[in-house]
């Protein structure tokens, strides 16, 4: 099996990283909400205080989730930047190769 360069694989990987980043923010928010409700319930409070405690800890969880998600988003951007760099470099190399005149064996023999 021959291995060849396929930019669509890198693009799919970058999209998967972005999807994971979104999931991480959501998961940390939900975990924070559950933890906040559990902590305020443990303090024998009820009603609106329990909900407020859950929301406050959910916001803290979302902040932690954003920090972790940023790392994944950065990795995705680096991969996409490498794909763009390769495409631009290939385009420039192809244009430069098209400008170089081809030499035939007869012209080389005449020059020497």
Buried (B, 14 or more C-beta within 10 A) or exposed (E): EEEEEEBEEBBEBBEEBBEBBEEBBEBBBBBBBBBBBEBBBEEEEEEEEBEBBBBBBBEBBBEBBBEBBEEBBEBBEEBBEEBEEEEEEEEEEEEEEEEEEEEEEEEEEEEE
